[in-house]
Amino acid sequence: MLQIKWKNARSLILVAALGVASVLALTPSRPAAAQVRGLPDFTELVEQVGPSVVNIRTLEKVVSRGDSEGGADEQMLEFFRRFGLPAPNVPRQGPRSPHPQLQPEDQPRGVGSGFVLTSDGFIMTNAHVVDGADEVMVTLTDKREFKARIVGTDKRSDVAVVKIEATGLPAVKLGDVGRLKVGEWVIAIGSPFGLENSVTAGIVSAKQRDTGELLPLIQTDVAINPGNSGGPLINMRGEVVGINSQIYSRSGGYMGISFAIPIDEAARVSDQLRATGRVARGRLGVQVGPVSKELAESIGLGKAQGALVGAVEAGTPAEKAGIEPGDIIVKFNGKSIEKSSDLPLAVGNTKPGSQTTVTVYRRGTTKDLNITIGEFDPVKAGKKADTKEGKAKATGGQALGLTVSELSDAQKKELKLKGGVKVDAVTDSAVRAGLREGDVIIGLGNTEVGSVKEFEAAAGKTDKSKTVSVLVRRGDLAQYFLIRPAR
């Protein structure tokens, strides 16, 4: 009887097991749970890098009156001093002494941050933090205070180096910006509103962000406020990858978008500042703009790349090398120029006086030009040409909506052109393309235009059912316009 029960029990167990297996086989498979990652711990990074971050106060000598009036104004100034903000020039109210004494005094001008570059006292910060200051004071995390000497500033990159007389300082470790990834955690240490050694964290939002400045910047969502300027942006390896420089804001405060100068570019600047006190940058002497997809297709470039030359300044390396308005620079020193902002950076990092090659796309073909790099001088400016109207008129290119006339020899000399035709009237598709009276056409399609006859010949060969590119000189700038057929 016991044996029978045992057999029955085994049967029940077997049936139950098969039933469970059947149920499992019929149950849809569930995806594995997403990996849960905890938030990073920044404590070790702060302990490692924190001692290398300094507070920078700037002072300027102002002439104040020796009276004791204006208590309300003094309270307002004290508010700005307490929070380390630049003190405004507030006019005093109330009666004044008829013979006030003028006395120079050090007045707080602003507050910023910086970090120790070398153990012997070189400190990196922003140029706008120390620019115009009569005195710079550096405070270390151990509360020691030093009067700093400005070694050099570079407004174009917003980088400055100052020096304090100290040794054995904890220097930062510079990181590789090339390894930095979008989405990577980073932290900032600085003195927002004068609050020393404040730590904020976030992620890298974008790299190579073009803001119109010389350097493409690192965009983050790390909280940056007045006083953080000049402080380090630090990766999870404890390396400095950028200098916190500016924010995007409509209110004057942090709005979630901050920008940092890439440390590799800042290091190049600081090396020159420490060596000579100034930065020498290469210069071509061209004004450039972007290349649109439609323009690239219309002139046979293939893809939207390179920098479109809008103007060439007289007497510059670009003019001597034979670069012309309307050229598209596709390579510099053998390296591809993907977008127009790549060119100023590449040229600026080239030593003045060195020889290199510029590859341009001109009227359907590429051409290598040898060029000797000049030195950038922000004071120099291109000379503007004053266009005058010619008298001789002729018709041509009506299908494109254009009526043109010859340029006189005097006009060519003024504009420094070998040829071209002046636009006397625009209609229909030419108006929609943006052309206007007084423009000078120097190219049509991929054909150079030197006279009305050449313009009419080129216009006769164009396919009126397709977009036609017109290279126009307007003032000092050359630019392309795309005339589209009417639909």
PyMOL commands that set and color helices and strands:
alter all, ss='L'
color gray80, all
select helices_A, chain A and resi 2-26+43-52+71-82+127-130+177-179+192-194+263-276+293-298+317-321+342-348+398-400+409-415+428-433+452-461
alter helices_A, ss='H'
color red, helices_A
select strands_A, chain A and resi 53-65+102-116+122-125+135-139+145-154+159-163+173-174+185-190+198-209+217-220+232-234+239-247+258-262+282-283+286-289+307-312+328-332+335-336+355-362+365-372+374-375+402-406+421-426+440-444+447-448+468-474+477-483
alter strands_A, ss='S'
color yellow, strands_A
deselect
rebuild
show_as cartoon
